[in-house]
Amino acid sequence: MDQASSSKPLDRARQLADALTVASDEIERTRRIPEPLLSQLHEARLFRMFLQRELGGGEVHPCDFLLTMEELARHDASVAWNIFVGNSTALITPFIDAGAAREIYADPRAVVAWGPPHGGMADAVDGGYRVSGRWDFASGCHQANWMGVHCRIKEPDGSLRLNHLGKPTLRTLLFPVEQAELHDVWDTIGLRGTGSDSYTIKGVFVPEAYSGTRDDQALRRKSGPLYAFPQQQLYAVGVAGAALGLARAMLSAFAELAAEKTPRGLARLADTATVQSDYAKAEAKLSAARAYLLETLREVHASAGEIEPIDTSDRIRVRLAATHLIHGAIEVSDWVYKAAGVSAIFPGTPFERRFRDMHTLSQQIQSRGSHYEAAGRVLLGVPPENYF
């Protein structure tokens, strides 16, 4: 057994700290993860944390995943983001044909990328599906060797295929990246290195075996507590880990700045009562939110069954804890940026890029404030309007 197989992913991520730091400027400039860093990430098996063991994955505990995301994001948030997405897409494997899953992940550098659902449609044809269209926000597509699309399915008679709830099913279709045309449009204020570009496909045929739907958890082939977590909950954990690492890095950098900086006409920052108080509050806010999510994940994972997915109340718990951490991390980063003054506004400081990365992360669906409302509905006994 090699070291990457026997050690925890957090330990492997820590070993890459220097490599991440060295590559960070190039990642920002080129909007890509360069070599040799990309190979090092694969060798550390960080794209395979959520992948099934029989496919060469780790099936790691969600707490280990969160802590690994935190560590990676402390050094480069774009890398952390693409690692989180590459792990999240691997969660489709329990819902597709076992042979197809083995083929995709036989390559030790296998990564699947896709954009979020947007109303796309695929035609059911003999042996599979025919699909065309454009999708956006495909984080990690430049490291991917397989792509995916999420589509409703139009039957040969023109009707929409329905799921077990009587609603139009959403099916994920997978195909080699060479069948997609990537469009270089990801020129954003932050998370620039994720390469979350758009892509189009034209008349691509996807065999049935390379498709699956997560609408019905009863179709899941793989048992175990990790796979009892619906993908959206683990997506939320990934975003929370990236936010946590960014905020932690900014808070640590501020402590170093405060020990040295004396603003004109004022005392040293570290000697200022207001700064002392606010820094302590920021530390408490971040650490408490981190502990809340870790404890929630431990409890939900420990009570999860082998077959049945976690229930609505546990989904709410994970969603609420992840949302709380994301929002707390954003608030901490905002305080650090303001408290650092002009020391935070120049490129190359420990604050400026991380502030931009955090406020790009804040616009992602997992960061929505409406998750509080949805959680509150259920906590108050009101039936949920949406699936968590």
NORKA-V443891 format. One record per pair of residues at least 6 apart in sequence whose C-alpha atoms are under 7 Angstrom apart, sorted by the first residue. I is the first residue (numbers start at 1). J is the second residue. If there is no record, write none. Layout:
i=I j=J
i=I j=J
//
This chain:
i=4 j=12
i=4 j=44
i=4 j=45
i=9 j=46
i=9 j=68
i=10 j=64
i=10 j=67
i=10 j=68
i=12 j=44
i=13 j=68
i=13 j=71
i=13 j=72
i=14 j=71
i=17 j=75
i=19 j=37
i=20 j=75
i=20 j=76
i=21 j=75
i=24 j=76
i=27 j=33
i=27 j=34
i=27 j=193
i=28 j=192
i=28 j=193
i=31 j=192
i=31 j=193
i=31 j=194
i=31 j=195
i=32 j=193
i=32 j=194
i=32 j=195
i=33 j=193
i=42 j=109
i=46 j=83
i=47 j=83
i=47 j=86
i=47 j=87
i=48 j=57
i=48 j=58
i=48 j=87
i=49 j=57
i=49 j=58
i=49 j=59
i=49 j=60
i=49 j=87
i=50 j=57
i=50 j=58
i=50 j=59
i=50 j=60
i=50 j=87
i=50 j=90
i=50 j=91
i=51 j=57
i=51 j=58
i=51 j=59
i=51 j=87
i=51 j=90
i=51 j=91
i=52 j=58
i=52 j=59
i=53 j=59
i=55 j=102
i=55 j=105
i=59 j=226
i=61 j=226
i=62 j=297
i=63 j=294
i=63 j=297
i=63 j=298
i=66 j=237
i=66 j=238
i=66 j=241
i=67 j=241
i=69 j=80
i=69 j=238
i=69 j=241
i=69 j=242
i=70 j=241
i=70 j=242
i=70 j=244
i=70 j=245
i=71 j=245
i=72 j=79
i=72 j=80
i=73 j=80
i=73 j=242
i=73 j=245
i=73 j=246
i=74 j=245
i=74 j=246
i=74 j=248
i=74 j=249
i=77 j=191
i=77 j=242
i=77 j=246
i=77 j=357
i=78 j=191
i=78 j=192
i=78 j=193
i=78 j=194
i=79 j=194
i=80 j=242
i=81 j=194
i=81 j=242
i=82 j=139
i=82 j=140
i=82 j=194
i=84 j=238
i=85 j=139
i=86 j=111
i=86 j=112
i=86 j=113
i=88 j=231
i=88 j=235
i=89 j=112
i=89 j=113
i=90 j=112
i=91 j=231
i=93 j=101
i=94 j=220
i=94 j=221
i=94 j=222
i=95 j=212
i=95 j=213
i=95 j=214
i=95 j=219
i=95 j=220
i=95 j=221
i=96 j=209
i=96 j=210
i=96 j=211
i=96 j=212
i=97 j=209
i=97 j=210
i=100 j=209
i=100 j=210
i=104 j=110
i=110 j=144
i=110 j=145
i=111 j=143
i=111 j=144
i=111 j=145
i=111 j=146
i=112 j=144
i=112 j=145
i=112 j=146
i=112 j=147
i=113 j=138
i=113 j=139
i=113 j=140
i=113 j=141
i=113 j=144
i=113 j=146
i=113 j=147
i=113 j=148
i=114 j=138
i=114 j=147
i=114 j=148
i=114 j=149
i=115 j=135
i=115 j=136
i=115 j=137
i=115 j=138
i=115 j=149
i=117 j=150
i=117 j=151
i=119 j=151
i=120 j=133
i=120 j=150
i=120 j=151
i=120 j=152
i=121 j=131
i=121 j=151
i=121 j=152
i=121 j=153
i=121 j=154
i=122 j=129
i=122 j=130
i=122 j=131
i=122 j=151
i=122 j=152
i=122 j=153
i=122 j=154
i=123 j=129
i=123 j=130
i=123 j=131
i=123 j=153
i=123 j=154
i=123 j=155
i=124 j=130
i=124 j=153
i=124 j=154
i=124 j=155
i=124 j=156
i=127 j=207
i=127 j=208
i=128 j=206
i=128 j=207
i=128 j=208
i=129 j=205
i=129 j=206
i=129 j=207
i=130 j=203
i=130 j=204
i=130 j=205
i=130 j=206
i=131 j=202
i=131 j=203
i=131 j=204
i=131 j=205
i=132 j=201
i=132 j=202
i=132 j=203
i=132 j=204
i=133 j=200
i=133 j=201
i=133 j=202
i=134 j=199
i=134 j=200
i=134 j=201
i=135 j=198
i=135 j=199
i=135 j=200
i=136 j=197
i=136 j=198
i=136 j=199
i=137 j=196
i=137 j=197
i=137 j=198
i=138 j=196
i=138 j=197
i=138 j=198
i=139 j=194
i=139 j=195
i=139 j=196
i=139 j=197
i=140 j=194
i=140 j=195
i=140 j=196
i=141 j=195
i=141 j=196
i=142 j=195
i=144 j=177
i=145 j=176
i=145 j=177
i=146 j=174
i=146 j=175
i=146 j=176
i=146 j=177
i=147 j=174
i=147 j=175
i=147 j=176
i=147 j=177
i=148 j=172
i=148 j=173
i=148 j=174
i=148 j=175
i=149 j=172
i=149 j=173
i=149 j=174
i=150 j=170
i=150 j=171
i=150 j=172
i=150 j=173
i=151 j=170
i=151 j=171
i=151 j=172
i=152 j=168
i=152 j=169
i=152 j=170
i=152 j=171
i=153 j=160
i=153 j=161
i=154 j=160
i=154 j=161
i=155 j=161
i=160 j=168
i=161 j=168
i=161 j=169
i=162 j=168
i=162 j=169
i=163 j=169
i=163 j=215
i=164 j=216
i=169 j=215
i=170 j=213
i=170 j=215
i=171 j=211
i=171 j=212
i=171 j=213
i=172 j=211
i=172 j=212
i=172 j=213
i=173 j=206
i=173 j=210
i=173 j=211
i=173 j=212
i=174 j=206
i=174 j=210
i=174 j=211
i=175 j=206
i=179 j=201
i=180 j=199
i=180 j=200
i=180 j=201
i=181 j=199
i=181 j=200
i=181 j=201
i=182 j=197
i=182 j=198
i=182 j=199
i=182 j=200
i=183 j=197
i=183 j=198
i=183 j=199
i=184 j=197
i=185 j=197
i=185 j=198
i=186 j=195
i=186 j=196
i=186 j=197
i=189 j=356
i=190 j=356
i=190 j=357
i=190 j=360
i=191 j=357
i=191 j=360
i=217 j=309
i=223 j=306
i=223 j=307
i=224 j=305
i=224 j=306
i=224 j=307
i=225 j=301
i=225 j=304
i=225 j=305
i=225 j=306
i=226 j=301
i=228 j=304
i=228 j=305
i=228 j=307
i=228 j=308
i=228 j=309
i=228 j=310
i=229 j=309
i=229 j=310
i=232 j=388
i=233 j=315
i=233 j=318
i=233 j=319
i=236 j=319
i=236 j=322
i=236 j=366
i=237 j=322
i=239 j=366
i=240 j=322
i=240 j=325
i=240 j=326
i=243 j=326
i=243 j=329
i=243 j=358
i=244 j=329
i=246 j=354
i=246 j=358
i=247 j=329
i=247 j=332
i=247 j=333
i=250 j=333
i=250 j=336
i=250 j=350
i=250 j=351
i=251 j=336
i=253 j=350
i=254 j=336
i=254 j=340
i=258 j=268
i=258 j=269
i=258 j=270
i=259 j=269
i=259 j=270
i=261 j=268
i=261 j=269
i=262 j=268
i=262 j=269
i=269 j=275
i=270 j=276
i=282 j=332
i=285 j=328
i=286 j=328
i=286 j=329
i=289 j=324
i=289 j=325
i=289 j=328
i=290 j=325
i=292 j=321
i=293 j=321
i=293 j=322
i=296 j=317
i=296 j=318
i=297 j=318
i=300 j=314
i=304 j=310
i=315 j=388
i=316 j=375
i=320 j=372
i=320 j=375
i=323 j=367
i=323 j=371
i=326 j=367
i=330 j=358
i=333 j=355
i=337 j=344
i=337 j=351
i=344 j=351
i=344 j=352
i=345 j=352
i=346 j=352
i=374 j=384
i=377 j=383
i=377 j=384
i=378 j=384
//
